[in-house]
Amino acid sequence: MMGMDRRYHYMDLASCYLEFAPNGLDRMVELLYQFAVLGGLYSEPHRHYHNLDHISSGYQLYRTFHGDMPAPEFFAWMYHDSIYDPGAPDNEEHSAELFVMDNAKIGFGTEETDKIVKLILSTKHIGEKNIITDVDLAGLGFKSEVYDECSARIRLEYGDFSDEEWKVGRTKFLTRFLATERLFVTPDFLQFEAPARENMRRELDGLALK
């Protein structure tokens, strides 16, 4: 059963989905069903980190610093992990495709649709950085015990991978991010830069001992 806090945040996201959708009033029932389907994707059994808790906590973190999300950023955030196959290289592309398909009911025009797709694809973290990539990476800069819990949850998502495969893949991930000149680009998220690097170095050192 969904806990009270989780149910509240789910309802909050559903409310924003309707409010920010250009067709929110005209196609309310269809959009509520569409949101439920999206919520179902984030509730797939293999998701231990990339789930609705991640979406809700990121949304709340954004609001802490900036107030309500603009509609394009909200939908980019809602959809950026909608398709998630651990280890697959094209999750973001498929997530963007799902948004474009769902947008037939949501109702954004071409310019905003292109912006949302671009924001979703930016969460591959190989090029442009923006407020959405900052929100996505913020967990790297949380307190060490929270970081460790998030890392453990991601390891559960890679349950089909051997310990050696996980070590190799995770090491590549951490090394790539540590080599990035700046992880965060918006002023309110710069506070996460130093602790994120400290957390990743600590995890990398731990992996080297295994």
Order of alpha helices (4+ residues) and beta strands (2+ residues): alpha-alpha-alpha-alpha-alpha-alpha-alpha-alpha-alpha-alpha
